[in-house]
Amino acid sequence: MYEYDDYDHALVHERVAQFRDQVQRRLSGELSEEEFLPLRLQNGLYMQKHAYMLRVAIPYGTLSAEQLRCLAAIAREYDRDYGHFTTRQNIQFNWIELEQVPDILARLAEVQMHAIQTSGNCVRNITTEAFAGVAADELLDPRPLAEILRQWSTVNPEFLFLPRKFKIALCSAIEDRAAIQMHDIGLYLYQGDAGQMLLRVMVGGGLGRTPILSQQIRDGLPWQHVLSYVEAILRVYNRHGRRDNKYKARIKILVKALGIEAFAAEVEREWQHLKDGPAELTDTEYQRVASAFVPPAYESLPVVDLEYGSHLAQHLGFERWVQRNVKAHKVPGYASVVLSTKPGAALPPGDVTSAQMEAVADWAERFGFGEIRIAHEQNIVLPDVRKRDLFALWQAACEQGLGTANIGLLSDIIACPGGDYCSLANAKSIPIAQGIQAHFDDLDYLHDIGELSLNISGCMNACGHHHIGNIGILGVDKNGSEWYQITLGGAQGQHAALGKVIGPSFAAEQVPQVIERIVQTFTDYREHQERFVDTVQRIGLEPFKERVYRTQEVA
């Protein structure tokens, strides 16, 4: 993992002191709420329905055991004993008192963490996939470039007041698990014919009120130019992006208005002033950062472990968990493990208690090298587990409620906090997720259904990424009542797609039955174990609409 240098330490601690002064001035009345608003947002502090919410950055989703223990302590001492992991690889604390925030930030700074730029119209947390550096299908490790982008974008004065928030993601695997096509900038890192690192640059993605997948504006960009080319894109956006209407201020709207060719040409013209300049990366700088991401001291392990095989044969529950939650590792004898934060109706998706966080920190040290990852799907990943230790880990995870064998299945729901917390939401997300999970609580049935993603957002801001769920659910307001619109056919990855609305929306109590009818239609039309999204693409929406609306009373 990357360790802060003196510059990092100074920046974060000075930011804590600065914000402590700003909070004191707000509490004394010296600063109005209007004056305080941009200051708190760029320190990750939101005002929600019931309390302040603090969003803490987890750069490219990577945590140490020490850092996770710190988050557990914050949850226990300052919140209601839990934190919520988000689709942007951050953690949110929903019940924070304003006067406590400087002390929380100081605690975070002691373990090399912060909340800088987790909100506001600036470059947000840089993300990549949770299996970076260990995935069997990885081409190159994207983490050094992600860290370089994090350092470059943090408190970069030119890009602290953009027209709207800005999100960057990197991927370098055959399967895109970072969802780069739904980001303002998506960077795909790969090797050229001569073995050099090259980048494919995608621009203009985003969900929300106007969902758009990004488009390619450059291919074969040498890695040395990543900062200058991203800077050129941001300068064009900063100059031409709309500031008169926040709903039309994202870069996706600018790209759509200009057209991708005109936008790319504008970026190229801007880049001519920046390329081969001070922003060009050197091998020395790259190696300085990359040295923090060298592989740990892996053991030389046999490809086949007899004890592991024996456990698989004797325990059906363990075999099922391995099938769904254990992922291939590039080092023989090792695996990556996904700990599900979706045990069913008992807890909201993405919520993790302080006791669970401390347990995961212990497992990271006992079974791995002290490192934890947070996945885009709001789950937790232990990246380096010996196969011989998987059975013991599974038993421990089940005891803590983190061992549900449902990764990639219908109950592995992505959901935002919704109307229970968020003042922007039109409808609640958590009760809908819990209603569906209670309705589909038979793991045997879920495994028979197979791979199926279901995403829920409480409003058009799409924090639950409902547009790219195979089944998407959007909360809408109708005359003061909460209703839910259904989309089908969304997908993320190399073949990303936006879901299409099937028709009028449903009342909350109807949603689980609607999802059941959708699933029944899928199983009736399915061919040769095909996935849900493939069936939807093959037969279209009409069979689903006919089945769902035949007996449903809709708005």
C-alpha positions as a printed NumPy array, in Angstrom:
array([[  0.   ,   0.   ,   0.   ],
       [  1.017,   3.578,  -0.571],
       [  2.405,   5.293,   2.531],
       [  2.078,   9.052,   3.008],
       [  5.233,  11.066,   2.542],
       [  5.978,  14.306,   4.434],
       [  4.034,  16.353,   1.895],
       [  0.938,  14.146,   2.255],
       [  1.092,  14.304,   6.043],
       [  1.476,  18.085,   6.044],
       [ -1.365,  18.638,   3.587],
       [ -3.861,  16.45 ,   5.452],
       [ -3.023,  17.762,   8.927],
       [ -3.123,  21.378,   7.762],
       [ -6.496,  20.71 ,   6.141],
       [ -7.791,  19.357,   9.462],
       [ -6.626,  22.501,  11.277],
       [ -8.148,  24.712,   8.606],
       [-11.515,  22.964,   8.796],
       [-11.467,  23.007,  12.606],
       [-11.269,  26.792,  12.402],
       [-14.069,  26.913,   9.805],
       [-16.339,  24.731,  11.986],
       [-15.709,  26.937,  15.014],
       [-16.576,  30.019,  12.945],
       [-19.777,  28.34 ,  11.748],
       [-20.789,  27.345,  15.284],
       [-20.149,  30.87 ,  16.535],
       [-22.252,  32.363,  13.738],
       [-19.32 ,  34.128,  12.103],
       [-19.925,  32.036,   8.972],
       [-23.425,  31.688,   7.534],
       [-24.647,  28.329,   6.234],
       [-24.344,  29.679,   2.694],
       [-20.694,  30.596,   3.305],
       [-19.995,  27.328,   5.095],
       [-21.611,  25.119,   2.446],
       [-18.726,  24.922,  -0.09 ],
       [-16.201,  24.568,   2.737],
       [-17.933,  21.585,   4.339],
       [-18.691,  19.921,   1.017],
       [-15.048,  19.833,   0.004],
       [-14.346,  18.181,   3.326],
       [-16.947,  15.483,   2.68 ],
       [-19.633,  16.831,   5.011],
       [-23.303,  16.797,   3.929],
       [-26.412,  17.91 ,   5.771],
       [-28.992,  15.159,   5.437],
       [-32.477,  14.636,   6.843],
       [-31.577,  13.932,  10.444],
       [-27.918,  14.798,  10.904],
       [-24.665,  15.539,   9.126],
       [-23.209,  12.769,   6.984],
       [-19.431,  12.469,   6.67 ],
       [-18.054,  10.72 ,   3.596],
       [-14.511,   9.407,   4.018],
       [-12.279,   8.719,   1.023],
       [-10.935,   5.23 ,   0.409],
       [ -8.625,   5.886,  -2.567],
       [ -9.031,   3.162,  -5.21 ],
       [-10.863,   1.149,  -2.551],
       [ -7.788,   0.1  ,  -0.547],
       [ -7.565,  -0.022,   3.25 ],
       [ -5.07 ,  -1.359,   5.764],
       [ -6.205,  -3.298,   8.813],
       [ -5.204,  -0.32 ,  10.967],
       [ -7.319,   2.038,   8.875],
       [-10.366,  -0.24 ,   9.044],
       [-10.02 ,  -0.422,  12.825],
       [-10.001,   3.374,  12.889],
       [-13.224,   3.442,  10.856],
       [-14.721,   0.944,  13.309],
       [-13.793,   3.192,  16.233],
       [-15.381,   6.207,  14.524],
       [-18.564,   4.208,  13.891],
       [-18.708,   3.164,  17.531],
       [-17.746,   6.474,  19.155],
       [-19.27 ,   9.085,  16.847],
       [-22.02 ,   7.312,  14.886],
       [-24.556,   4.561,  15.625],
       [-22.064,   1.709,  15.471],
       [-21.988,   1.215,  11.706],
       [-20.726,   2.705,   8.455],
       [-22.106,   2.498,   4.933],
       [-19.814,   1.524,   2.033],
       [-20.729,   3.208,  -1.241],
       [-20.5  ,   2.441,  -4.955],
       [-17.616,   4.918,  -5.149],
       [-15.455,   2.885,  -2.724],
       [-15.99 ,   5.387,   0.108],
       [-17.547,   4.994,   3.548],
       [-20.284,   7.213,   4.925],
       [-21.2  ,   7.925,   8.543],
       [-24.808,   9.086,   8.749],
       [-25.192,  10.415,  12.308],
       [-22.391,  12.926,  12.844],
       [-22.455,  16.034,  15.066],
       [-20.872,  19.097,  13.465],
       [-18.681,  19.947,  16.451],
       [-17.22 ,  16.42 ,  16.367],
       [-16.098,  16.513,  12.732],
       [-12.636,  18.095,  13.295],
       [-11.81 ,  15.435,  15.9  ],
       [-12.93 ,  12.687,  13.508],
       [-10.78 ,  14.135,  10.718],
       [ -7.815,  14.314,  13.108],
       [ -8.316,  10.629,  13.971],
       [ -8.404,   9.8  ,  10.262],
       [ -5.237,  11.802,   9.589],
       [ -3.348,   9.694,  12.134],
       [ -3.949,   6.611,   9.95 ],
       [ -3.367,   8.378,   6.613],
       [ -7.016,   8.948,   5.726],
       [ -9.155,  11.999,   5.016],
       [-12.463,  13.238,   3.606],
       [-11.01 ,  15.79 ,   1.19 ],
       [-12.956,  16.17 ,  -2.082],
       [-15.43 ,  13.41 ,  -1.357],
       [-18.056,  15.99 ,  -2.228],
       [-18.285,  19.335,  -4.008],
       [-17.739,  20.316,  -7.633],
       [-14.245,  18.913,  -7.851],
       [-12.408,  15.724,  -8.805],
       [-13.761,  13.062,  -6.47 ],
       [-12.205,   9.844,  -5.148],
       [-10.164,   8.047,  -7.848],
       [-11.456,   4.489,  -8.213],
       [-10.423,   1.205,  -9.753],
       [-11.49 ,  -2.395,  -9.3  ],
       [-11.305,  -4.18 ,  -5.963],
       [ -9.037,  -6.924,  -7.373],
       [ -6.365,  -4.61 ,  -8.773],
       [ -2.92 ,  -6.171,  -8.513],
       [ -4.194,  -9.703,  -7.883],
       [ -6.86 , -10.525, -10.505],
       [ -6.033, -13.475, -12.717],
       [ -7.248, -11.582, -15.809],
       [ -5.351,  -8.371, -15.072],
       [ -3.148,  -6.916, -17.815],
       [ -1.291,  -4.343, -15.711],
       [ -1.632,  -3.005, -12.175],
       [ -3.627,   0.267, -12.383],
       [ -2.993,   1.32 ,  -8.772],
       [  0.22 ,   3.345,  -9.32 ],
       [ -1.512,   5.557, -11.896],
       [ -4.584,   5.791,  -9.661],
       [ -2.383,   6.997,  -6.805],
       [ -0.588,   9.471,  -9.058],
       [ -3.95 ,  10.86 , -10.175],
       [ -5.059,  11.065,  -6.544],
       [ -2.02 ,  13.125,  -5.584],
       [ -2.327,  15.371,  -8.64 ],
       [ -6.045,  16.068,  -8.179],
       [ -6.025,  16.626,  -4.406],
       [ -6.413,  20.352,  -3.666],
       [ -5.445,  21.18 ,  -7.261],
       [ -6.591,  24.828,  -7.287],
       [ -7.494,  24.89 , -10.971],
       [-10.098,  22.149, -10.553],
       [-11.645,  22.789,  -7.132],
       [-14.64 ,  24.687,  -8.542],
       [-15.685,  22.807, -11.661],
       [-19.152,  23.195, -13.163],
       [-20.146,  19.955, -11.411],
       [-18.66 ,  16.941,  -9.606],
       [-16.119,  14.908, -11.581],
       [-15.335,  11.196, -11.334],
       [-12.398,   9.22 , -12.75 ],
       [-11.993,   5.425, -12.837],
       [ -9.245,   3.132, -14.129],
       [ -9.328,  -0.494, -15.23 ],
       [ -6.716,  -2.883, -16.563],
       [ -8.339,  -6.299, -16.742],
       [-10.094,  -8.297, -19.417],
       [-13.331,  -7.892, -17.446],
       [-14.102,  -4.273, -16.551],
       [-15.043,  -4.409, -12.867],
       [-14.527,  -0.656, -12.358],
       [-17.477,   0.403, -14.558],
       [-15.314,   2.928, -16.427],
       [-17.988,   3.637, -19.056],
       [-20.218,   5.357, -16.492],
       [-17.542,   7.826, -15.359],
       [-16.695,  11.34 , -16.504],
       [-13.3  ,   9.966, -17.492],
       [-12.649,   6.241, -17.824],
       [ -9.071,   5.073, -18.374],
       [ -8.322,   1.581, -19.674],
       [ -4.678,   0.596, -19.183],
       [ -3.141,  -2.054, -21.428],
       [  0.137,  -3.182, -23.002],
       [  1.166,  -2.216, -26.516],
       [  2.889,  -4.531, -28.965],
       [  6.284,  -3.581, -27.561],
       [  5.156,  -4.135, -23.977],
       [  4.728,  -0.428, -23.19 ],
       [  1.876,   0.878, -21.005],
       [ -0.823,   2.591, -23.026],
       [ -4.175,   4.153, -22.178],
       [ -7.541,   4.179, -23.886],
       [ -9.359,   7.342, -22.812],
       [-13.152,   7.391, -22.473],
       [-15.068,  10.604, -21.746],
       [-18.602,  11.732, -21.009],
       [-20.102,   8.885, -19.028],
       [-22.484,   9.325, -16.14 ],
       [-25.84 ,   8.255, -14.814],
       [-28.273,  10.523, -12.994],
       [-31.036,  12.431, -14.758],
       [-29.484,  11.878, -18.21 ],
       [-27.701,   8.499, -18.261],
       [-24.974,   8.275, -20.909],
       [-22.151,   5.807, -21.457],
       [-18.732,   7.3  , -22.155],
       [-17.131,   7.373, -25.591],
       [-13.526,   6.928, -26.648],
       [-11.592,  10.064, -27.537],
       [ -8.086,   8.645, -27.66 ],
       [ -6.335,   5.295, -27.847],
       [ -2.694,   4.38 , -27.479],
       [ -1.893,   7.277, -25.131],
       [  1.529,   6.649, -23.523],
       [  1.224,   6.497, -19.735],
       [  3.657,   9.388, -19.326],
       [  0.948,  11.749, -20.625],
       [ -1.901,  10.674, -18.365],
       [ -1.81 ,  13.812, -16.204],
       [ -1.471,  16.286, -19.06 ],
       [ -4.243,  14.626, -21.064],
       [ -6.625,  14.484, -18.108],
       [ -5.749,  18.125, -17.428],
       [ -6.605,  19.026, -21.019],
       [-10.017,  17.352, -20.658],
       [-10.697,  19.138, -17.386],
       [ -9.661,  22.501, -18.826],
       [-12.041,  22.11 , -21.759],
       [-14.822,  21.125, -19.38 ],
       [-14.02 ,  23.933, -16.938],
       [-14.107,  26.463, -19.756],
       [-17.184,  25.282, -21.651],
       [-19.277,  23.313, -19.11 ],
       [-22.577,  24.904, -18.133],
       [-22.81 ,  26.677, -14.798],
       [-26.338,  28.063, -15.187],
       [-28.136,  24.744, -14.658],
       [-26.759,  22.06 , -12.341],
       [-28.804,  19.394, -14.125],
       [-26.956,  20.161, -17.35 ],
       [-23.54 ,  20.862, -15.881],
       [-21.901,  17.42 , -16.107],
       [-19.287,  16.812, -18.801],
       [-21.589,  14.25 , -20.444],
       [-23.959,  17.099, -21.418],
       [-21.078,  19.099, -22.906],
       [-19.837,  16.092, -24.885],
       [-23.35 ,  15.417, -26.152],
       [-23.881,  19.065, -27.13 ],
       [-20.572,  19.392, -28.992],
       [-20.426,  15.866, -30.36 ],
       [-17.618,  13.483, -29.519],
       [-15.465,  14.431, -32.516],
       [-15.649,  18.168, -31.806],
       [-15.002,  17.607, -28.119],
       [-11.999,  15.371, -28.874],
       [-10.596,  17.982, -31.25 ],
       [-10.945,  20.673, -28.564],
       [ -9.103,  18.453, -26.074],
       [ -6.319,  17.779, -28.577],
       [ -5.868,  21.514, -29.171],
       [ -5.663,  22.14 , -25.451],
       [ -3.283,  19.225, -24.992],
       [ -0.802,  20.727, -27.43 ],
       [ -0.137,  23.426, -24.818],
       [  0.436,  20.846, -22.079],
       [  2.124,  17.787, -23.588],
       [  5.847,  17.309, -23.04 ],
       [  5.656,  19.916, -20.252],
       [  6.019,  19.768, -16.463],
       [  3.036,  17.409, -16.14 ],
       [  4.744,  14.671, -18.16 ],
       [  5.468,  11.762, -15.861],
       [  8.998,  10.452, -15.528],
       [ 10.088,   6.899, -14.875],
       [ 11.529,   8.083, -11.563],
       [  8.199,   9.481, -10.383],
       [  6.284,   6.441, -11.565],
       [  8.693,   4.083,  -9.793],
       [  8.501,   6.17 ,  -6.607],
       [  4.771,   5.48 ,  -6.433],
       [  4.837,   1.987,  -7.951],
       [  7.322,   0.832,  -5.296],
       [  4.434,   0.981,  -2.8  ],
       [  2.534,  -1.641,  -4.799],
       [  5.099,  -4.425,  -5.073],
       [  3.624,  -7.909,  -4.49 ],
       [  3.751,  -9.133,  -0.875],
       [  5.827, -12.103,   0.201],
       [  3.658, -14.843,  -1.283],
       [  4.452, -18.395,  -0.28 ],
       [  5.244, -21.022,  -2.886],
       [  2.081, -23.1  ,  -2.579],
       [  0.879, -26.191,  -4.435],
       [ -1.771, -25.622,  -7.081],
       [ -3.838, -28.428,  -5.553],
       [ -4.458, -28.418,  -1.789],
       [ -5.865, -31.746,  -0.568],
       [ -7.324, -30.371,   2.669],
       [ -9.077, -27.595,   0.758],
       [-10.471, -30.161,  -1.685],
       [-11.689, -32.304,   1.192],
       [-13.608, -29.395,   2.718],
       [-15.211, -28.686,  -0.651],
       [-16.38 , -32.261,  -0.948],
       [-17.755, -32.479,   2.592],
       [-19.506, -29.108,   3.031],
       [-22.101, -28.01 ,   0.495],
       [-22.384, -24.564,   2.065],
       [-18.645, -24.031,   1.75 ],
       [-18.624, -25.301,  -1.835],
       [-21.415, -22.876,  -2.738],
       [-19.576, -19.983,  -1.039],
       [-16.395, -20.771,  -2.958],
       [-18.38 , -20.872,  -6.178],
       [-19.887, -17.401,  -5.661],
       [-17.559, -15.487,  -3.346],
       [-14.05 , -16.725,  -4.142],
       [-12.244, -15.275,  -7.166],
       [ -9.209, -16.424,  -9.124],
       [ -5.807, -15.054,  -8.085],
       [ -2.748, -14.601, -10.277],
       [ -0.553, -16.445,  -7.742],
       [ -0.967, -20.257,  -7.462],
       [ -2.403, -21.415,  -4.146],
       [ -4.074, -18.058,  -3.395],
       [ -7.538, -16.638,  -3.956],
       [ -9.406, -13.366,  -3.429],
       [-12.498, -13.485,  -1.228],
       [-15.593, -11.295,  -1.389],
       [-17.317, -10.826,   1.967],
       [-20.983, -10.086,   1.338],
       [-22.487,  -7.079,   3.124],
       [-25.908,  -8.27 ,   1.942],
       [-26.954, -11.022,   4.404],
       [-30.656, -10.485,   3.71 ],
       [-33.399,  -8.357,   5.212],
       [-31.591,  -7.947,   8.56 ],
       [-29.22 ,  -5.168,   7.434],
       [-29.258,  -2.605,   4.602],
       [-26.898,  -3.33 ,   1.678],
       [-23.448,  -1.881,   2.295],
       [-23.898,  -1.349,   6.032],
       [-21.151,  -2.833,   8.22 ],
       [-21.005,  -2.69 ,  12.018],
       [-17.947,  -1.745,  14.028],
       [-17.625,  -5.342,  15.263],
       [-17.699,  -6.613,  11.673],
       [-15.049,  -4.076,  10.627],
       [-12.775,  -5.159,  13.455],
       [-13.294,  -8.804,  12.545],
       [-12.396,  -8.118,   8.909],
       [ -9.252,  -6.27 ,  10.031],
       [ -8.278,  -9.31 ,  12.09 ],
       [ -8.912, -11.667,   9.153],
       [ -6.867,  -9.464,   6.834],
       [ -3.873,  -9.934,   9.108],
       [ -4.525, -13.591,   9.966],
       [ -5.289, -14.824,   6.457],
       [ -3.538, -12.249,   4.27 ],
       [ -1.112,  -9.35 ,   4.346],
       [ -3.2  ,  -6.832,   6.278],
       [ -4.954,  -5.332,   3.267],
       [ -8.672,  -4.885,   2.55 ],
       [-10.489,  -3.649,  -0.546],
       [-13.94 ,  -2.103,  -0.947],
       [-15.788,  -3.169,  -4.094],
       [-17.955,  -1.069,  -6.391],
       [-20.825,  -3.388,  -5.397],
       [-20.457,  -2.257,  -1.722],
       [-18.921,  -5.552,  -0.611],
       [-15.567,  -6.145,   1.132],
       [-12.666,  -8.002,  -0.476],
       [ -9.721,  -9.777,   1.11 ],
       [ -7.328,  -9.866,  -1.849],
       [ -4.75 , -12.462,  -0.749],
       [ -6.013, -15.588,   1.018],
       [ -4.281, -18.953,   0.922],
       [ -6.662, -21.6  ,  -0.395],
       [ -5.899, -23.787,   2.587],
       [ -7.295, -21.009,   4.834],
       [-10.562, -20.527,   2.938],
       [-12.56 , -22.954,   5.074],
       [-11.542, -21.261,   8.333],
       [-12.292, -17.847,   6.837],
       [-15.706, -19.016,   5.643],
       [-16.604, -20.248,   9.122],
       [-15.493, -16.962,  10.706],
       [-17.34 , -14.896,   8.084],
       [-20.571, -16.832,   8.655],
       [-20.339, -16.173,  12.4  ],
       [-20.088, -12.424,  11.702],
       [-22.891, -12.307,   9.116],
       [-20.455, -11.698,   6.246],
       [-20.453, -15.199,   4.748],
       [-23.59 , -15.183,   2.596],
       [-22.886, -17.033,  -0.671],
       [-24.701, -14.565,  -2.912],
       [-22.112, -12.529,  -4.821],
       [-23.535, -11.698,  -8.249],
       [-26.967, -13.081,  -7.368],
       [-30.308, -11.326,  -7.014],
       [-29.919, -10.659,  -3.276],
       [-26.495,  -9.016,  -3.787],
       [-28.377,  -5.734,  -4.132],
       [-26.68 ,  -2.383,  -4.689],
       [-28.648,   0.378,  -2.956],
       [-28.149,   3.965,  -1.872],
       [-29.309,   5.043,   1.639],
       [-32.386,   6.609,  -0.002],
       [-35.147,   8.506,   1.722],
       [-34.362,   7.108,   5.167],
       [-31.374,   9.46 ,   5.269],
       [-30.872,  11.519,   2.122],
       [-32.683,  14.843,   1.794],
       [-32.469,  14.603,  -2.01 ],
       [-34.236,  11.25 ,  -2.269],
       [-37.769,  10.923,  -3.614],
       [-38.314,   7.527,  -2.01 ],
       [-36.806,   5.007,   0.365],
       [-34.335,   2.431,  -0.963],
       [-33.569,   0.333,   2.107],
       [-37.109,  -1.044,   2.746],
       [-37.398,  -1.977,  -0.938],
       [-34.087,  -3.846,  -0.804],
       [-35.115,  -5.597,   2.405],
       [-38.523,  -6.515,   0.966],
       [-36.898,  -8.11 ,  -2.086],
       [-34.298,  -9.911,   0.02 ],
       [-37.01 , -11.283,   2.308],
       [-39.039, -12.414,  -0.717],
       [-36.005, -14.142,  -2.28 ],
       [-34.456, -15.723,   0.819],
       [-33.984, -19.192,  -0.71 ],
       [-30.312, -19.472,  -1.697],
       [-30.979, -22.647,  -3.672],
       [-33.443, -20.742,  -5.855],
       [-31.074, -17.791,  -6.231],
       [-28.275, -20.089,  -7.378],
       [-30.655, -21.666,  -9.902],
       [-31.507, -18.206, -11.266],
       [-27.804, -17.442, -11.61 ],
       [-26.074, -14.152, -12.275],
       [-28.467, -11.215, -11.923],
       [-27.724,  -7.707, -10.674],
       [-30.394,  -5.558,  -9.028],
       [-29.665,  -1.906,  -8.252],
       [-31.862,   0.579,  -6.363],
       [-31.689,   4.394,  -6.321],
       [-33.901,   6.637,  -4.231],
       [-33.823,   9.47 ,  -6.772],
       [-32.594,  10.48 , -10.215],
       [-29.099,  11.18 ,  -8.893],
       [-28.657,   7.406,  -9.312],
       [-26.257,   6.801,  -6.411],
       [-27.411,   3.168,  -6.529],
       [-26.493,   2.978, -10.242],
       [-29.932,   1.608, -11.132],
       [-29.389,   2.366, -14.828],
       [-26.724,  -0.356, -15.136],
       [-28.423,  -3.02 , -13.031],
       [-29.862,  -5.973, -14.961],
       [-32.955,  -4.944, -12.997],
       [-33.014,  -1.306, -11.948],
       [-35.388,   0.286,  -9.454],
       [-35.806,   4.069,  -9.221],
       [-37.769,   5.784,  -6.485],
       [-40.089,   8.513,  -7.806],
       [-42.471,  10.94 ,  -6.125],
       [-46.119,  11.009,  -7.195],
       [-48.175,  13.615,  -5.402],
       [-46.254,  13.095,  -2.204],
       [-46.306,   9.29 ,  -2.382],
       [-43.359,   6.948,  -3.005],
       [-43.501,   4.884,  -6.2  ],
       [-40.912,   2.779,  -8.002],
       [-40.018,   2.652, -11.687],
       [-38.482,  -0.535, -13.104],
       [-35.82 ,  -0.793, -15.822],
       [-34.496,  -3.951, -17.441],
       [-31.411,  -4.81 , -19.463],
       [-28.76 ,  -2.661, -17.819],
       [-25.232,  -4.025, -17.519],
       [-21.745,  -2.931, -16.516],
       [-18.37 ,  -4.09 , -17.752],
       [-16.978,  -4.367, -21.268],
       [-20.528,  -4.701, -22.622],
       [-22.109,  -1.939, -20.543],
       [-25.716,  -1.038, -21.291],
       [-28.384,   1.248, -19.881],
       [-31.634,  -0.331, -18.762],
       [-34.958,   0.592, -20.359],
       [-38.119,   1.523, -18.455],
       [-40.785,  -1.175, -18.742],
       [-43.789,   1.06 , -18.027],
       [-45.697,   2.832, -15.232],
       [-44.323,   2.718, -11.697],
       [-45.41 ,   0.583,  -8.745],
       [-46.286,   1.131,  -5.103],
       [-43.697,  -0.052,  -2.584],
       [-45.693,  -3.086,  -1.472],
       [-45.98 ,  -4.276,  -5.088],
       [-42.258,  -4.288,  -5.854],
       [-41.257,  -7.752,  -4.514],
       [-44.104,  -9.398,  -6.448],
       [-43.158,  -7.437,  -9.579],
       [-39.563,  -8.686,  -9.302],
       [-40.875, -12.239,  -8.855],
       [-42.913, -11.955, -12.067],
       [-39.868, -10.613, -13.904],
       [-37.761, -13.527, -12.657],
       [-40.482, -16.029, -13.572],
       [-40.62 , -14.631, -17.094],
       [-36.853, -14.99 , -17.349],
       [-36.862, -18.62 , -16.197],
       [-39.695, -19.43 , -18.613],
       [-37.843, -17.992, -21.629],
       [-34.28 , -18.824, -20.621],
       [-32.218, -20.982, -22.975],
       [-29.261, -23.181, -21.994],
       [-28.489, -21.518, -18.666],
       [-28.111, -18.093, -20.262],
       [-27.835, -15.063, -18.015],
       [-30.776, -12.781, -17.26 ],
       [-29.326,  -9.863, -19.216],
       [-28.774, -12.089, -22.267],
       [-32.368, -13.269, -22.181],
       [-33.612,  -9.679, -22.003],
       [-31.467,  -8.723, -24.97 ],
       [-32.701, -11.724, -26.947],
       [-36.471, -11.493, -26.334],
       [-36.897,  -7.779, -25.584],
       [-39.1  ,  -6.139, -22.952],
       [-42.551,  -7.127, -24.189],
       [-42.789, -10.59 , -22.533],
       [-41.766,  -9.036, -19.202],
       [-44.208,  -6.135, -19.542],
       [-47.073,  -8.449, -20.464],
       [-46.445, -10.681, -17.438],
       [-45.91 ,  -7.833, -14.967],
       [-48.847,  -5.627, -15.964],
       [-51.347,  -8.402, -16.594],
       [-52.559,  -8.395, -12.983],
       [-50.759,  -5.456, -11.404],
       [-52.566,  -2.278, -10.454],
       [-50.208,   0.514, -11.449],
       [-50.185,   4.29 , -11.331]])
